[in-house]
Amino acid sequence: MTDMRTPLNKVRGLGSAREGTMHFWRQRLTAIANIPLVLFFVGLVISLNGASYAETRAALANPFVALMLALALFSVLYHMRLGMQIVIEDYVHGEGSKLALLMLNTFFAFVVGAVAVFALLKLALGN
């Protein structure tokens, strides 16, 4: 008796969580993507240190800069959501609390992303 899966899971070929491997790879992929994206963001912030509002707006109006910042936002927020999901699944034991926190985690990432993209577009495209 080395296999602890139920007969139904044996037939389906699924593990206990049914998606652990995909979650693992998404976490690693976003971590790798975050390296150049965050370095770009940090470099941009350093280069705009002390710049006026008009100079900052002109820099963000560059399509390459705006696209890189949007990609950084999506990648960092998705990576954060995946990481917090693991923390919630590992350390919250009540099923109702776990489900509520997982939903709040998703909504939080979505709201922060929407607000950040709105602000980026407003700065990049003007009034």
PELIN-V879218 format. One record per helix or strand of 3 or more residues. SS is the DSSP state (A for helix, B for strand). FROM is the first residue (numbers start at 1). TO is the last residue. If there is no record, write none. Layout:
SS/FROM/TO + SS/FROM/TO
This chain:
A/7/12 + A/20/47 + A/53/61 + A/63/91 + A/95/125
